[in-house]
Amino acid sequence: MDSGYQDIAVEHYSSIGGVSAQGPEATWVVRKHKIEYLLPAFAGEEIEVRAWVENIRRVRSLRKYEFLRKSDGRTLVRGETDWVFVDL
């Protein structure tokens, strides 16, 4: 599930124009992940993923995530990723 966090963050960042604005000489890299698995998911279940930027500082950004089971709205996973902006 870790790669899902990164995919969601990159997709969101791209959707707001971040990738084109940063240019080819810099990028965001993961500094730390925190994942809390609360409940299992089962084959065939629809899962909703919510992602948001909790805070952004000069060269760091904290993004948070929730994975919810659509049938009952229960939270399956909570996570956060601390991103750092680096000059390539």
FENCOR-V755269 format. One record per residue. N is the residue number from 0. SS is DSSP state (@ for helix, = for strand, . for the rest). OMEGA is omega as a letter, one per 40 degrees, with the letter a starting at -180 (NA if undefined). D_FIRST is the distance of its C-alpha to the first C-alpha in Angstrom with 1 decimal. Layout:
n-><N;N>
ss-><SS;SS>
omega-><OMEGA;OMEGA>
d_first-><D_FIRST;D_FIRST>
This chain:
n-><0;1;2;3;4;5;6;7;8;9;10;11;12;13;14;15;16;17;18;19;20;21;22;23;24;25;26;27;28;29;30;31;32;33;34;35;36;37;38;39;40;41;42;43;44;45;46;47;48;49;50;51;52;53;54;55;56;57;58;59;60;61;62;63;64;65;66;67;68;69;70;71;72;73;74;75;76;77;78;79;80;81;82;83;84;85;86;87>
ss-><.;@;@;@;@;@;@;@;@;@;@;@;@;@;@;.;.;@;@;@;@;@;.;.;.;=;=;=;=;=;=;=;=;=;=;=;=;.;.;.;.;.;.;.;.;.;=;=;=;=;=;=;=;=;=;=;.;.;.;=;=;=;=;=;=;=;=;=;=;.;.;.;.;.;=;=;=;=;=;=;=;=;=;=;=;=;=;.>
omega-><a;a;i;i;a;i;a;a;a;i;i;a;i;a;i;i;a;a;a;a;a;a;a;a;a;i;i;i;a;i;a;i;i;a;i;i;a;a;i;i;a;a;i;i;i;a;i;i;i;a;i;i;i;i;i;i;a;a;i;i;i;i;i;a;i;i;a;i;a;a;a;i;a;i;i;a;i;i;i;i;i;a;i;i;a;i;a;NA>
d_first-><0.0;3.8;5.5;5.3;7.0;9.4;10.1;11.1;13.1;14.9;15.7;17.1;19.0;20.4;21.5;23.7;25.2;23.7;23.1;26.7;28.1;26.8;28.4;27.7;28.6;25.8;22.1;19.3;17.4;14.8;16.9;14.7;11.4;11.8;9.3;11.2;10.2;13.3;13.5;12.2;11.5;13.7;14.4;16.2;15.3;15.1;12.4;13.5;11.6;13.9;14.0;17.1;18.9;20.1;22.6;23.7;26.2;28.1;25.4;22.4;20.2;18.0;15.4;14.0;11.5;11.7;10.2;13.4;14.8;17.6;20.1;20.7;19.0;17.4;14.6;11.7;9.6;11.2;10.3;12.4;12.7;16.2;17.3;20.6;22.8;24.6;27.5;26.9>
